[in-house]
Amino acid sequence: MAGVPEYLDVDDDLEGRRRRQWFDRMILLSDGVFAIALTLLAFDLRGPTAWDGQLMTLWANLAPQLDAYALSVVVISVFWLAHRRFMAMILVADPPITVLNLLMLSLVALLPSVTRLAHAESFYPAIMLVYGAVVVAIGISLAALWAYAALIAKVAPAEVTLRTRWFLLLLILFTPPFFLLLVMAIPSPAPGVVPLSLVALFLVGWRMRLWTLKRLDPRR
């Protein structure tokens, strides 16, 4: 068609272009919220108000903050990876998927605030319950998004088997509570122990997930 750039797919009808734009903009918004949440975690790090110049004083002030920061970085990273994996298998963004995605993002946006509470109050049990509730709620909302897309609306590709869809759903439901139970099971951890434990657990779980998916779908 004369006057139309080659990169435009003029064969698409208006509805097709609209659906593609909805999907693309939802991905852009999602990545933006995850990126801003990670950035705000770093902005919340604060040095001592009255520092005597001693490194030990600085470390004593920063250690709990860095622990909470690293913990939330791991949590956000795990959810971003899961969200990326699910969205790569969802073909369209209909209204329920959009609403569920917005719900999940609104909870992700809360993580910097609850992280600030966690390091300000030295991980008191009551604060960790609030933190844990937010993390589990993110997992449930992400699981609801995937359950609707893969099992109800069935907007995932046909090559994603039913067993794979159920496995991924159970995995995202199980992972957040398991991570939090591990965190709370470590009594008075030294600085860095909790984040390093979660990273190690994530790497082991990642390999186990790949192994299980290959067993469920040999075509992988």
GROMACS elastic network, one bead per residue, 0.5 to 0.9 nm:
[ bonds ]
;  ai    aj funct       b0    kb
    1     4     6  0.58791   500
    1     5     6  0.86441   500
    1     6     6  0.89257   500
    1    10     6  0.79511   500
    2     5     6  0.84613   500
    4     7     6  0.85173   500
    4     8     6  0.71030   500
    4    10     6  0.80569   500
    5     8     6  0.57820   500
    5     9     6  0.89035   500
    6     9     6  0.75356   500
    6    10     6  0.87712   500
    7    10     6  0.89513   500
    8    11     6  0.87476   500
    9    12     6  0.58986   500
    9    17     6  0.87278   500
   10    13     6  0.76494   500
   12    15     6  0.79920   500
   12    16     6  0.58009   500
   12    17     6  0.63117   500
   13    16     6  0.53289   500
   13    17     6  0.64496   500
   13    18     6  0.87112   500
   14    17     6  0.52337   500
   14    18     6  0.61093   500
   14    19     6  0.86807   500
   15    19     6  0.61392   500
   15    20     6  0.85753   500
   16    19     6  0.52454   500
   16    20     6  0.62330   500
   16    21     6  0.86484   500
   17    20     6  0.51225   500
   17    21     6  0.61388   500
   17    22     6  0.86096   500
   18    21     6  0.51314   500
   18    22     6  0.61552   500
   18    23     6  0.86726   500
   19    22     6  0.50764   500
   19    23     6  0.62497   500
   19    24     6  0.86384   500
   19    92     6  0.67385   500
   19    93     6  0.69946   500
   19    94     6  0.80366   500
   20    23     6  0.52068   500
   20    24     6  0.61484   500
   20    25     6  0.85777   500
   20    92     6  0.74341   500
   20    93     6  0.82926   500
   21    24     6  0.50646   500
   21    25     6  0.59591   500
   21    26     6  0.83931   500
   22    25     6  0.53309   500
   22    26     6  0.61335   500
   22    27     6  0.87587   500
   22    92     6  0.83167   500
   22    93     6  0.64829   500
   22    94     6  0.83980   500
   22    98     6  0.87526   500
   23    26     6  0.51764   500
   23    27     6  0.64044   500
   23    28     6  0.87837   500
   23    91     6  0.83995   500
   23    92     6  0.62406   500
   23    93     6  0.51612   500
   23    94     6  0.84836   500
   23    98     6  0.86702   500
   24    27     6  0.52207   500
   24    28     6  0.62939   500
   24    29     6  0.87222   500
   24    93     6  0.89366   500
   25    29     6  0.60857   500
   25    30     6  0.84722   500
   26    29     6  0.51418   500
   26    30     6  0.60863   500
   26    31     6  0.86731   500
   26    93     6  0.78432   500
   26    98     6  0.72822   500
   26   101     6  0.81172   500
   26   102     6  0.87480   500
   27    30     6  0.50447   500
   27    31     6  0.61707   500
   27    32     6  0.84661   500
   27    84     6  0.87753   500
   27    87     6  0.79869   500
   28    31     6  0.53419   500
   28    32     6  0.61142   500
   28    33     6  0.87306   500
   29    32     6  0.50382   500
   29    33     6  0.62357   500
   29    34     6  0.87445   500
   29   105     6  0.88400   500
   30    33     6  0.52640   500
   30    34     6  0.63503   500
   30    35     6  0.86058   500
   30    80     6  0.87949   500
   30    83     6  0.87624   500
   30   101     6  0.79312   500
   30   102     6  0.82420   500
   30   105     6  0.67123   500
   31    34     6  0.51910   500
   31    35     6  0.60471   500
   31    36     6  0.85732   500
   31    80     6  0.79775   500
   32    35     6  0.50651   500
   32    36     6  0.60615   500
   32    37     6  0.84978   500
   33    36     6  0.51474   500
   33    37     6  0.60542   500
   33    38     6  0.86299   500
   33   105     6  0.66083   500
   33   106     6  0.85495   500
   33   108     6  0.75374   500
   33   109     6  0.67085   500
   34    37     6  0.51517   500
   34    38     6  0.63282   500
   34    39     6  0.87120   500
   34    76     6  0.70671   500
   34    77     6  0.84285   500
   34    79     6  0.89501   500
   34    80     6  0.69180   500
   34   105     6  0.78121   500
   34   108     6  0.70874   500
   34   109     6  0.76701   500
   35    38     6  0.52206   500
   35    39     6  0.62369   500
   35    40     6  0.87221   500
   36    40     6  0.60556   500
   36    41     6  0.86030   500
   36   109     6  0.80573   500
   37    40     6  0.52284   500
   37    41     6  0.64095   500
   37    76     6  0.79902   500
   37   108     6  0.70708   500
   37   109     6  0.58039   500
   37   110     6  0.81405   500
   37   111     6  0.70775   500
   37   112     6  0.62029   500
   38    41     6  0.52729   500
   38    42     6  0.69687   500
   38    72     6  0.82049   500
   38    73     6  0.65492   500
   38    76     6  0.73643   500
   38    77     6  0.88067   500
   38   112     6  0.77955   500
   39    42     6  0.54358   500
   39    43     6  0.65327   500
   39   112     6  0.89377   500
   40    44     6  0.63404   500
   40   112     6  0.61149   500
   40   113     6  0.88273   500
   41    44     6  0.54441   500
   41    45     6  0.72631   500
   41    68     6  0.89641   500
   41    69     6  0.60805   500
   41    72     6  0.77639   500
   41    73     6  0.78693   500
   41   111     6  0.83228   500
   41   112     6  0.53054   500
   41   113     6  0.84735   500
   41   115     6  0.75633   500
   41   116     6  0.80133   500
   42    45     6  0.56374   500
   42    69     6  0.71790   500
   42   112     6  0.89919   500
   43    46     6  0.80039   500
   44    65     6  0.83959   500
   44    69     6  0.86255   500
   44   112     6  0.78478   500
   44   113     6  0.88648   500
   44   115     6  0.87867   500
   44   116     6  0.66687   500
   45    62     6  0.74981   500
   45    65     6  0.62931   500
   45    66     6  0.74725   500
   45    69     6  0.80195   500
   45   116     6  0.85372   500
   46    49     6  0.83572   500
   46    61     6  0.82585   500
   46    62     6  0.72462   500
   46    65     6  0.79052   500
   47    50     6  0.86598   500
   47    51     6  0.79262   500
   47    58     6  0.67775   500
   47    61     6  0.65532   500
   47    62     6  0.64805   500
   48    51     6  0.54872   500
   48    57     6  0.79657   500
   48    58     6  0.66104   500
   48    61     6  0.60011   500
   48    62     6  0.79933   500
   51    54     6  0.73695   500
   51    57     6  0.70636   500
   51    58     6  0.70502   500
   52    55     6  0.87694   500
   52    57     6  0.73197   500
   52    58     6  0.85747   500
   53    56     6  0.88630   500
   53    57     6  0.76062   500
   53    58     6  0.77311   500
   54    57     6  0.53698   500
   54    58     6  0.65381   500
   54    59     6  0.88002   500
   55    58     6  0.50278   500
   55    59     6  0.60552   500
   55    60     6  0.84963   500
   56    59     6  0.50081   500
   56    60     6  0.59741   500
   56    61     6  0.85645   500
   57    60     6  0.51314   500
   57    61     6  0.63528   500
   57    62     6  0.87125   500
   58    61     6  0.52512   500
   58    62     6  0.61441   500
   58    63     6  0.84147   500
   59    62     6  0.50259   500
   59    63     6  0.55413   500
   59    64     6  0.89003   500
   60    63     6  0.55826   500
   60    64     6  0.76163   500
   61    64     6  0.69109   500
   61    65     6  0.74166   500
   62    65     6  0.51329   500
   62    66     6  0.59165   500
   62    67     6  0.84656   500
   63    66     6  0.51721   500
   63    67     6  0.61099   500
   63    68     6  0.87029   500
   63   191     6  0.60818   500
   63   192     6  0.82503   500
   64    68     6  0.62398   500
   64    69     6  0.84828   500
   64   118     6  0.86981   500
   64   119     6  0.55102   500
   64   120     6  0.81314   500
   64   122     6  0.66007   500
   64   123     6  0.84470   500
   64   191     6  0.69350   500
   65    68     6  0.52167   500
   65    69     6  0.60196   500
   65    70     6  0.85620   500
   65   115     6  0.86365   500
   65   116     6  0.79318   500
   65   118     6  0.83270   500
   65   120     6  0.75753   500
   65   122     6  0.85992   500
   66    70     6  0.59252   500
   66    71     6  0.83624   500
   66   119     6  0.82444   500
   66   191     6  0.81401   500
   66   192     6  0.80355   500
   67    70     6  0.52357   500
   67    71     6  0.61050   500
   67    72     6  0.86759   500
   67   119     6  0.77401   500
   67   191     6  0.61234   500
   67   192     6  0.58425   500
   67   193     6  0.83669   500
   67   194     6  0.74741   500
   67   195     6  0.68996   500
   68    71     6  0.50679   500
   68    72     6  0.62307   500
   68    73     6  0.85712   500
   68   115     6  0.60460   500
   68   116     6  0.78258   500
   68   118     6  0.66173   500
   68   119     6  0.56728   500
   68   123     6  0.83582   500
   68   195     6  0.84644   500
   69    72     6  0.53189   500
   69    73     6  0.61321   500
   69    74     6  0.87223   500
   69   112     6  0.86542   500
   69   115     6  0.70032   500
   69   116     6  0.85469   500
   69   119     6  0.82896   500
   70    74     6  0.62695   500
   70    75     6  0.86528   500
   70   192     6  0.79881   500
   70   194     6  0.86507   500
   70   195     6  0.57588   500
   70   196     6  0.87118   500
   71    74     6  0.53184   500
   71    75     6  0.63354   500
   71    76     6  0.87813   500
   71   115     6  0.86523   500
   71   192     6  0.89745   500
   71   194     6  0.70906   500
   71   195     6  0.50997   500
   71   196     6  0.87994   500
   71   198     6  0.79092   500
   72    76     6  0.59683   500
   72    77     6  0.82746   500
   72   111     6  0.72388   500
   72   112     6  0.78500   500
   72   115     6  0.68786   500
   72   195     6  0.86767   500
   73    76     6  0.52536   500
   73    77     6  0.59531   500
   73    78     6  0.85351   500
   73   195     6  0.87925   500
   74    77     6  0.50807   500
   74    78     6  0.61243   500
   74    79     6  0.86838   500
   74   195     6  0.71095   500
   74   198     6  0.73023   500
   74   199     6  0.70127   500
   74   202     6  0.88586   500
   75    78     6  0.52737   500
   75    79     6  0.63673   500
   75    80     6  0.86466   500
   75   135     6  0.77517   500
   75   176     6  0.83086   500
   75   179     6  0.88652   500
   75   198     6  0.88597   500
   76    79     6  0.51855   500
   76    80     6  0.60234   500
   76    81     6  0.85706   500
   76   108     6  0.74928   500
   76   111     6  0.83244   500
   77    80     6  0.50565   500
   77    81     6  0.61235   500
   77    82     6  0.85679   500
   78    81     6  0.52302   500
   78    82     6  0.62398   500
   78    83     6  0.85979   500
   78   202     6  0.80632   500
   79    82     6  0.50204   500
   79    83     6  0.59689   500
   79    84     6  0.84636   500
   79   108     6  0.88088   500
   79   138     6  0.80692   500
   79   139     6  0.76408   500
   79   142     6  0.83289   500
   79   172     6  0.87234   500
   80    84     6  0.60132   500
   80    85     6  0.85048   500
   81    84     6  0.50857   500
   81    85     6  0.61598   500
   81    86     6  0.86652   500
   82    85     6  0.50793   500
   82    86     6  0.61932   500
   82    87     6  0.85903   500
   82   142     6  0.84179   500
   82   172     6  0.76385   500
   83    86     6  0.51637   500
   83    87     6  0.60350   500
   83    88     6  0.84957   500
   83   142     6  0.73029   500
   84    87     6  0.52438   500
   84    88     6  0.61358   500
   84    89     6  0.88903   500
   85    88     6  0.53045   500
   85    89     6  0.68531   500
   86    89     6  0.53272   500
   86    90     6  0.64483   500
   86   142     6  0.89806   500
   86   145     6  0.88575   500
   86   146     6  0.66710   500
   86   156     6  0.89957   500
   86   168     6  0.87572   500
   87    91     6  0.78806   500
   87   146     6  0.86833   500
   88    91     6  0.78059   500
   88   156     6  0.89448   500
   89   150     6  0.85893   500
   89   155     6  0.82183   500
   89   156     6  0.53220   500
   89   157     6  0.64834   500
   89   160     6  0.79495   500
   90    93     6  0.76403   500
   90   146     6  0.84519   500
   90   149     6  0.67290   500
   90   150     6  0.76530   500
   90   154     6  0.86936   500
   90   155     6  0.57385   500
   90   157     6  0.73086   500
   91   149     6  0.88873   500
   91   155     6  0.55511   500
   91   156     6  0.58708   500
   91   157     6  0.71647   500
   92    97     6  0.85617   500
   92   149     6  0.88785   500
   92   155     6  0.65505   500
   92   156     6  0.85306   500
   93    96     6  0.80059   500
   93    97     6  0.56672   500
   93    98     6  0.60314   500
   93   149     6  0.88950   500
   93   155     6  0.88011   500
   94    97     6  0.54557   500
   94    98     6  0.62048   500
   94    99     6  0.88097   500
   95    98     6  0.50112   500
   95    99     6  0.61537   500
   95   100     6  0.86220   500
   96    99     6  0.51206   500
   96   100     6  0.61008   500
   96   101     6  0.84206   500
   96   145     6  0.81563   500
   96   148     6  0.80251   500
   96   149     6  0.87970   500
   97   100     6  0.51806   500
   97   101     6  0.59805   500
   97   102     6  0.85508   500
   97   145     6  0.59762   500
   97   146     6  0.84994   500
   97   148     6  0.74172   500
   97   149     6  0.69153   500
   98   101     6  0.51092   500
   98   102     6  0.61916   500
   98   103     6  0.86689   500
   98   145     6  0.87298   500
   99   102     6  0.50963   500
   99   103     6  0.62191   500
   99   104     6  0.86997   500
   99   145     6  0.88393   500
  100   103     6  0.50160   500
  100   104     6  0.62460   500
  100   105     6  0.86430   500
  100   141     6  0.65373   500
  100   142     6  0.75224   500
  100   144     6  0.71929   500
  100   145     6  0.55287   500
  101   104     6  0.51062   500
  101   105     6  0.61882   500
  101   106     6  0.86374   500
  101   141     6  0.77119   500
  101   142     6  0.72835   500
  101   145     6  0.66362   500
  102   105     6  0.50083   500
  102   106     6  0.60917   500
  102   107     6  0.87126   500
  103   106     6  0.51766   500
  103   107     6  0.65476   500
  103   108     6  0.88460   500
  103   138     6  0.84249   500
  103   141     6  0.68023   500
  103   142     6  0.87549   500
  104   107     6  0.53020   500
  104   108     6  0.63591   500
  104   109     6  0.87904   500
  104   137     6  0.80585   500
  104   138     6  0.55464   500
  104   139     6  0.81340   500
  104   140     6  0.84955   500
  104   141     6  0.53133   500
  104   142     6  0.60866   500
  104   145     6  0.85619   500
  105   109     6  0.61616   500
  105   110     6  0.88136   500
  105   138     6  0.80629   500
  106   109     6  0.51615   500
  106   110     6  0.67638   500
  106   138     6  0.88548   500
  107   110     6  0.51878   500
  107   111     6  0.70595   500
  107   134     6  0.66347   500
  107   135     6  0.80858   500
  107   137     6  0.72979   500
  107   138     6  0.58773   500
  107   141     6  0.87340   500
  108   111     6  0.55155   500
  108   112     6  0.83233   500
  108   134     6  0.81193   500
  108   135     6  0.81372   500
  108   138     6  0.66460   500
  109   112     6  0.68603   500
  109   113     6  0.81769   500
  110   113     6  0.55208   500
  110   114     6  0.64891   500
  110   115     6  0.86427   500
  110   134     6  0.76064   500
  111   114     6  0.52521   500
  111   115     6  0.58817   500
  111   116     6  0.85137   500
  111   131     6  0.77056   500
  111   134     6  0.73018   500
  111   135     6  0.78995   500
  112   115     6  0.50056   500
  112   116     6  0.61811   500
  112   117     6  0.87792   500
  113   116     6  0.51425   500
  113   117     6  0.65198   500
  113   118     6  0.87737   500
  114   118     6  0.61566   500
  114   119     6  0.88795   500
  114   127     6  0.79213   500
  114   128     6  0.88008   500
  114   130     6  0.73478   500
  114   131     6  0.57512   500
  114   134     6  0.82132   500
  115   119     6  0.64159   500
  115   120     6  0.84695   500
  115   131     6  0.72055   500
  116   119     6  0.55491   500
  116   120     6  0.60251   500
  116   121     6  0.85497   500
  117   120     6  0.50651   500
  117   121     6  0.59985   500
  117   122     6  0.83518   500
  117   123     6  0.81642   500
  117   127     6  0.68625   500
  117   131     6  0.86226   500
  118   121     6  0.54195   500
  118   122     6  0.59686   500
  118   124     6  0.72839   500
  118   127     6  0.59245   500
  118   128     6  0.67218   500
  118   131     6  0.74482   500
  119   123     6  0.61441   500
  120   123     6  0.78457   500
  121   124     6  0.59405   500
  121   127     6  0.73587   500
  122   127     6  0.87417   500
  123   126     6  0.81915   500
  123   127     6  0.62313   500
  123   128     6  0.59308   500
  124   127     6  0.53283   500
  124   128     6  0.62019   500
  124   129     6  0.87298   500
  125   128     6  0.50106   500
  125   129     6  0.61823   500
  125   130     6  0.88011   500
  125   184     6  0.86083   500
  126   129     6  0.51280   500
  126   130     6  0.65973   500
  126   131     6  0.87764   500
  127   130     6  0.51511   500
  127   131     6  0.61936   500
  127   132     6  0.84864   500
  128   132     6  0.57701   500
  128   133     6  0.82922   500
  128   180     6  0.89644   500
  128   184     6  0.82878   500
  129   133     6  0.59683   500
  129   134     6  0.86441   500
  130   133     6  0.50754   500
  130   134     6  0.63926   500
  130   135     6  0.87636   500
  131   134     6  0.53299   500
  131   135     6  0.63720   500
  131   136     6  0.87397   500
  132   135     6  0.50752   500
  132   136     6  0.60478   500
  132   137     6  0.83807   500
  132   176     6  0.83821   500
  132   177     6  0.77953   500
  132   180     6  0.64395   500
  133   136     6  0.52111   500
  133   137     6  0.59771   500
  133   138     6  0.86226   500
  134   137     6  0.50232   500
  134   138     6  0.62487   500
  134   139     6  0.87438   500
  135   138     6  0.51927   500
  135   139     6  0.64611   500
  135   140     6  0.88042   500
  135   176     6  0.64820   500
  135   177     6  0.81435   500
  135   180     6  0.84150   500
  136   139     6  0.50171   500
  136   140     6  0.61800   500
  136   141     6  0.86480   500
  136   173     6  0.81286   500
  136   175     6  0.89205   500
  136   176     6  0.55896   500
  136   177     6  0.62124   500
  136   180     6  0.86625   500
  137   140     6  0.50094   500
  137   141     6  0.61036   500
  137   142     6  0.84941   500
  137   176     6  0.89769   500
  138   141     6  0.52147   500
  138   142     6  0.61132   500
  138   143     6  0.84555   500
  138   176     6  0.85412   500
  139   142     6  0.51615   500
  139   143     6  0.59896   500
  139   144     6  0.85206   500
  139   172     6  0.60880   500
  139   173     6  0.59221   500
  139   174     6  0.84678   500
  139   175     6  0.79867   500
  139   176     6  0.62604   500
  139   177     6  0.87353   500
  140   144     6  0.60455   500
  140   145     6  0.85994   500
  140   172     6  0.77662   500
  140   173     6  0.61336   500
  140   176     6  0.89921   500
  141   145     6  0.62405   500
  141   146     6  0.87399   500
  142   145     6  0.50568   500
  142   146     6  0.63512   500
  142   147     6  0.85725   500
  142   169     6  0.89598   500
  142   172     6  0.75345   500
  142   173     6  0.85282   500
  143   146     6  0.51399   500
  143   147     6  0.59397   500
  143   148     6  0.84958   500
  143   168     6  0.85691   500
  143   169     6  0.57455   500
  143   170     6  0.80457   500
  143   171     6  0.88543   500
  143   172     6  0.60267   500
  143   173     6  0.62036   500
  144   148     6  0.60420   500
  144   149     6  0.84695   500
  144   169     6  0.83855   500
  145   148     6  0.53845   500
  145   149     6  0.61823   500
  145   150     6  0.85045   500
  146   149     6  0.50817   500
  146   150     6  0.57153   500
  146   151     6  0.77932   500
  146   165     6  0.82997   500
  146   168     6  0.83999   500
  146   169     6  0.67382   500
  147   150     6  0.53648   500
  147   151     6  0.52897   500
  147   152     6  0.67635   500
  147   153     6  0.87138   500
  147   154     6  0.89967   500
  147   165     6  0.80335   500
  147   166     6  0.81786   500
  147   169     6  0.65206   500
  148   151     6  0.55992   500
  148   153     6  0.58216   500
  148   154     6  0.75163   500
  148   155     6  0.88203   500
  149   152     6  0.60614   500
  149   153     6  0.50969   500
  149   154     6  0.54356   500
  149   155     6  0.54644   500
  149   156     6  0.66018   500
  150   153     6  0.64562   500
  150   155     6  0.60366   500
  150   156     6  0.54018   500
  150   157     6  0.87250   500
  150   160     6  0.88516   500
  150   162     6  0.84468   500
  150   165     6  0.63807   500
  150   166     6  0.86697   500
  151   154     6  0.53397   500
  151   155     6  0.84110   500
  151   156     6  0.86211   500
  151   162     6  0.81010   500
  151   165     6  0.74632   500
  151   166     6  0.82798   500
  152   155     6  0.83868   500
  153   156     6  0.84663   500
  154   157     6  0.80638   500
  154   158     6  0.86888   500
  155   158     6  0.87017   500
  156   159     6  0.83945   500
  156   160     6  0.69062   500
  156   165     6  0.89852   500
  157   160     6  0.57323   500
  157   161     6  0.87079   500
  158   161     6  0.68729   500
  158   162     6  0.89828   500
  160   163     6  0.83514   500
  160   164     6  0.63630   500
  160   165     6  0.68092   500
  160   217     6  0.83714   500
  161   164     6  0.51652   500
  161   165     6  0.63310   500
  161   166     6  0.88175   500
  161   216     6  0.81848   500
  161   217     6  0.72110   500
  162   165     6  0.50579   500
  162   166     6  0.63128   500
  162   167     6  0.85825   500
  163   166     6  0.52323   500
  163   167     6  0.60770   500
  163   168     6  0.86675   500
  163   216     6  0.65913   500
  163   217     6  0.83126   500
  164   167     6  0.50218   500
  164   168     6  0.61695   500
  164   169     6  0.85628   500
  164   213     6  0.66802   500
  164   216     6  0.63255   500
  164   217     6  0.73045   500
  165   168     6  0.53633   500
  165   169     6  0.62834   500
  165   170     6  0.87983   500
  166   169     6  0.50442   500
  166   170     6  0.61992   500
  166   171     6  0.84913   500
  167   170     6  0.52365   500
  167   171     6  0.60319   500
  167   172     6  0.87742   500
  167   212     6  0.87581   500
  167   213     6  0.82456   500
  167   216     6  0.87798   500
  168   172     6  0.62977   500
  168   173     6  0.86270   500
  168   209     6  0.89023   500
  168   213     6  0.89804   500
  169   172     6  0.55081   500
  169   173     6  0.63508   500
  169   174     6  0.86928   500
  170   173     6  0.50924   500
  170   174     6  0.59912   500
  170   175     6  0.85074   500
  171   174     6  0.51746   500
  171   175     6  0.59422   500
  171   209     6  0.86129   500
  172   175     6  0.54455   500
  172   176     6  0.71907   500
  173   176     6  0.68252   500
  173   177     6  0.78006   500
  174   177     6  0.60466   500
  174   178     6  0.62716   500
  174   179     6  0.88260   500
  175   178     6  0.52030   500
  175   179     6  0.61276   500
  175   180     6  0.87042   500
  176   179     6  0.51948   500
  176   180     6  0.62653   500
  176   181     6  0.86522   500
  177   180     6  0.51142   500
  177   181     6  0.60641   500
  177   182     6  0.85707   500
  178   181     6  0.51240   500
  178   182     6  0.62516   500
  178   183     6  0.87287   500
  179   182     6  0.51718   500
  179   183     6  0.63614   500
  179   184     6  0.88510   500
  179   198     6  0.69791   500
  179   201     6  0.84396   500
  180   184     6  0.62005   500
  180   185     6  0.84348   500
  181   184     6  0.51731   500
  181   185     6  0.59341   500
  181   186     6  0.88756   500
  182   185     6  0.50398   500
  182   186     6  0.67067   500
  182   194     6  0.84583   500
  182   197     6  0.85895   500
  182   198     6  0.82006   500
  183   186     6  0.57761   500
  183   187     6  0.87018   500
  183   194     6  0.61779   500
  183   195     6  0.87625   500
  183   197     6  0.85272   500
  183   198     6  0.81197   500
  184   187     6  0.71626   500
  186   189     6  0.59306   500
  186   193     6  0.88068   500
  186   194     6  0.77368   500
  189   192     6  0.79907   500
  189   193     6  0.60233   500
  189   194     6  0.68555   500
  190   193     6  0.56687   500
  190   194     6  0.80437   500
  191   194     6  0.75776   500
  191   195     6  0.87653   500
  192   195     6  0.56384   500
  192   196     6  0.60775   500
  192   197     6  0.84556   500
  193   196     6  0.53426   500
  193   197     6  0.59790   500
  193   198     6  0.86373   500
  194   197     6  0.51107   500
  194   198     6  0.62406   500
  194   199     6  0.86958   500
  195   198     6  0.51098   500
  195   199     6  0.61787   500
  195   200     6  0.86297   500
  196   199     6  0.50659   500
  196   200     6  0.61591   500
  196   201     6  0.85182   500
  197   200     6  0.51724   500
  197   201     6  0.61054   500
  197   202     6  0.85197   500
  198   202     6  0.59418   500
  198   203     6  0.85888   500
  199   203     6  0.62384   500
  199   204     6  0.86844   500
  200   203     6  0.52390   500
  200   204     6  0.63320   500
  200   205     6  0.85544   500
  201   204     6  0.51851   500
  201   205     6  0.59739   500
  201   206     6  0.84378   500
  202   206     6  0.59036   500
  202   207     6  0.86615   500
  203   206     6  0.50567   500
  203   207     6  0.64538   500
  203   208     6  0.87019   500
  204   207     6  0.53720   500
  204   208     6  0.62931   500
  204   209     6  0.86688   500
  205   209     6  0.59777   500
  205   210     6  0.86213   500
  206   209     6  0.50737   500
  206   210     6  0.63655   500
  206   211     6  0.86886   500
  207   210     6  0.52049   500
  207   211     6  0.62238   500
  207   212     6  0.86342   500
  208   211     6  0.50146   500
  208   212     6  0.60586   500
  208   213     6  0.85582   500
  209   212     6  0.51107   500
  209   213     6  0.61028   500
  209   214     6  0.86094   500
  210   213     6  0.51739   500
  210   214     6  0.62685   500
  210   215     6  0.87285   500
  211   214     6  0.52587   500
  211   215     6  0.64125   500
  211   216     6  0.88100   500
  212   215     6  0.50393   500
  212   216     6  0.61838   500
  212   217     6  0.85737   500
  213   217     6  0.59622   500
  213   218     6  0.80342   500
  213   220     6  0.75740   500
  214   217     6  0.51194   500
  214   218     6  0.51856   500
  214   219     6  0.74077   500
  214   220     6  0.55678   500
  215   218     6  0.58215   500
  215   220     6  0.87228   500
  216   220     6  0.89483   500
  217   220     6  0.59443   500
